[in-house]
Amino acid sequence: MEPQKRITQEDIARTCKIDQGSVTRILNEDTRDSFAEDTVQKVFRIARELGYLHPALITSNRRESDGSR
């Protein structure tokens, strides 16, 4: 059985068709840059769908599941 490939920010960037630096800034909620809300939502959605583990996603998933969002 082959080990599962670890998902990277580069994988997310390729899927979203944006550069990896933008993915990093979006996931880290870096406020120095401004991104369209639909781009931010797409990055978080794709990251979740691909199974990417990042503290912002874990927190975001908790907020959504308990209705705090």
HELIX and SHEET records of a PDB file:
HELIX    1   1 GLN A    9  CYS A   16  1                                   8    
HELIX    2   2 GLN A   20  LEU A   27  1                                   8    
HELIX    3   3 GLU A   37  LEU A   50  1                                  14    
HELIX    4   4 PRO A   55  SER A   65  1                                  11    
END                                                                             
